[in-house]
Amino acid sequence: VLALFPFTSQAQPVLTDSAPQVSARADAKLGRRHEINARYTFSTQDLFEPYAEEAQSIPGFGNFVDNRGHSAMLHHTRAFTPTALHSLRAGFTRSLRGVRPQNHLRDIGREWGVSWLNVQPRDFGYPLINVQGFSSIGDATPLPLGRSGNTYQLTESLQFQRGKHLLKFGADARRQEANGFLDYFSRG
């Protein structure tokens, strides 16, 4: 029975984490009264958690975590007079998160001779087995999961300086989207 599980052939697994990020910014002055600013940032994280979720003390049932993020902004300002300033800003943010069990490439149902489970390829891996008084074994039940979110933003403002007072008027409109999947108990 033990030959059916990956932990019998693994030494001490190690957490790995890579999280690079890159940012760019450009500023341009278009005459005496106009300015444009642009920014973009991309970040990513590739993480392997060898002890994660329900089976935290048994090697071979970790998680692969993939996080990505994009952020972009374009900002235009115009000075009508030395005391009146107009600002228009457009922005976009996208975040992506994917978590897969360590054994996501193995069709365990077919390997164990129970192909009638008919598990979809994105749900491959070990089922979680929990016997009271013993450590759980198997891949986490709430995996795989995938999430993506987008935020679109448009902000406009007009400000005036009158003596000691600064008056600012404006609006901020946002559209937010959230999409994803969570295949809970998909491996039986």
C-alpha positions in Angstrom: 0.0 0.0 0.0 2.8 2.4 0.9 4.2 2.2 -2.7 1.0 3.9 -3.9 2.1 7.2 -2.2 4.9 9.6 -3.0 6.2 10.2 0.5 8.0 6.8 0.6 10.6 8.0 -1.9 11.1 11.6 -0.8 13.7 13.1 1.5 13.0 16.4 3.4 11.3 18.7 0.8 12.3 22.4 0.7 10.1 25.5 0.3 11.0 27.5 -2.8 9.9 31.0 -3.5 10.7 33.3 -6.4 9.1 36.8 -6.5 10.5 39.1 -9.1 9.0 42.5 -9.9 9.6 45.1 -12.5 8.3 48.7 -12.7 8.5 51.4 -15.3 7.6 55.1 -15.3 7.6 57.8 -17.9 6.9 61.5 -17.4 6.4 64.1 -20.2 5.8 67.8 -20.0 3.8 68.9 -23.0 4.2 72.6 -23.1 3.9 74.9 -20.0 0.5 73.7 -18.9 0.2 70.0 -19.7 1.9 66.9 -18.1 1.4 63.2 -18.8 2.6 60.5 -16.5 2.5 56.7 -17.2 3.4 53.8 -14.8 3.4 50.1 -15.2 4.3 47.4 -12.7 4.4 43.6 -13.2 5.0 41.2 -10.3 5.0 37.5 -10.1 5.5 34.8 -7.4 6.2 31.1 -7.9 6.0 29.3 -4.6 6.2 25.7 -3.6 4.9 24.9 -0.1 6.0 21.4 0.8 3.7 21.3 3.9 0.4 23.0 3.2 -3.3 22.7 3.8 -4.6 19.5 5.5 -1.6 17.3 5.1 1.0 19.5 6.9 3.2 16.9 8.4 3.6 14.4 5.6 5.9 15.2 2.6 4.7 14.7 -0.9 1.4 16.6 -0.7 2.5 20.3 -0.9 1.1 23.1 -3.1 2.3 25.0 -6.1 1.2 28.7 -5.9 1.4 31.0 -8.9 0.6 34.7 -8.2 0.7 37.4 -11.0 -0.1 41.1 -10.9 -0.3 43.9 -13.5 -0.9 47.5 -12.7 -1.0 50.4 -15.2 -1.9 54.1 -14.9 -2.0 57.0 -17.3 -2.4 60.5 -15.7 -2.9 63.9 -17.5 -2.8 67.2 -15.7 -3.5 70.6 -17.2 -3.1 74.0 -15.5 -5.8 76.3 -16.8 -4.4 79.2 -14.6 -1.9 79.3 -11.8 -4.8 78.6 -9.4 -6.9 76.1 -11.4 -5.7 72.6 -12.1 -7.5 69.7 -14.0 -6.5 66.1 -13.5 -7.7 63.0 -15.4 -6.4 59.5 -14.5 -7.1 56.1 -16.0 -5.9 52.9 -14.3 -6.0 49.2 -14.7 -5.1 46.4 -12.2 -5.2 42.7 -12.8 -4.3 40.0 -10.2 -4.2 36.3 -10.9 -3.8 33.4 -8.4 -3.5 29.7 -9.1 -2.9 27.0 -6.6 -2.4 23.3 -7.6 -1.6 20.3 -5.5 1.9 18.9 -5.7 0.6 15.8 -7.6 -1.5 17.7 -10.2 0.1 15.9 -13.1 -0.8 12.4 -11.8 -4.1 10.7 -12.6 -4.2 8.7 -9.3 -7.6 7.2 -10.0 -6.3 5.6 -13.2 -3.1 4.5 -11.4 -5.1 2.9 -8.6 -7.4 1.2 -11.0 -10.5 3.3 -10.3 -10.7 5.2 -13.6 -14.5 5.2 -13.2 -14.0 8.3 -11.0 -13.6 10.2 -14.3 -11.5 13.0 -12.8 -10.9 16.0 -15.1 -7.1 16.6 -15.9 -7.1 19.9 -13.9 -8.2 17.9 -10.8 -5.6 15.2 -10.9 -3.8 14.3 -7.7 -4.3 12.2 -4.6 -7.6 12.1 -2.6 -7.3 13.2 1.0 -7.4 10.3 3.5 -7.9 11.1 7.1 -7.9 8.4 9.8 -8.6 9.6 13.3 -5.4 9.7 15.4 -3.1 9.7 12.4 -1.7 12.4 10.1 -3.8 13.0 7.0 -2.3 12.0 3.7 -3.2 13.2 0.2 -3.6 16.4 -1.7 -5.6 19.3 -0.2 -9.4 19.0 -0.9 -10.0 22.6 -1.9 -7.5 22.5 -4.8 -7.1 23.3 -7.5 -8.2 26.9 -7.4 -7.9 29.7 -9.9 -8.8 33.4 -9.3 -8.5 36.5 -11.4 -9.6 40.0 -10.7 -9.6 43.1 -12.8 -10.2 46.7 -11.7 -10.7 49.5 -14.2 -10.6 53.1 -12.8 -11.3 56.5 -14.1 -10.8 59.5 -11.9 -11.2 63.2 -12.8 -10.8 66.2 -10.6 -10.7 70.0 -10.8 -9.1 72.1 -8.1 -9.1 75.8 -7.4 -7.1 77.8 -5.0 -8.8 80.8 -3.5 -6.7 82.6 -1.0 -5.9 80.2 1.9 -8.5 77.7 0.7 -8.1 74.8 -1.8 -11.4 73.6 -3.3 -11.3 70.2 -5.1 -14.2 68.6 -7.0 -14.2 65.3 -8.8 -15.4 61.8 -9.4 -14.0 58.3 -9.2 -15.6 55.5 -11.2 -14.4 51.9 -10.9 -15.4 48.6 -12.5 -14.3 45.5 -10.6 -14.5 41.9 -12.0 -13.8 38.7 -10.1 -13.6 35.3 -11.8 -12.4 32.0 -10.7 -13.0 28.3 -9.9 -12.6 26.1 -6.9 -12.9 22.3 -7.4 -13.7 21.2 -3.9 -13.5 17.4 -3.3 -12.9 16.8 -7.0 -10.7 13.7 -6.4 -13.2 11.7 -4.4 
